[in-house]
Amino acid sequence: MESIADSLDFDGGWRALYAANRGAIGADPDNISAGQTLTTPVGTEAGNGTK
């Protein structure tokens, strides 16, 4: 999550990105599958839908 949030310059870092995607990811923020789509909350610097 950290490298994804960093590459997007995501406001709030990996914790905010995880919070926005916890339902899709589950309890472990390191459990992201290849090809999985994450959303970025609208209103954030990187928040323009899905990535």
Secondary structure as GFF3:
##gff-version 3
##sequence-region A 1 51
A	DSSP	alpha_helix	2	7	.	.	.	ID=ss1
A	DSSP	alpha_helix	13	25	.	.	.	ID=ss2
A	DSSP	beta_strand	39	40	.	.	.	ID=ss3
A	DSSP	beta_strand	49	50	.	.	.	ID=ss4
###
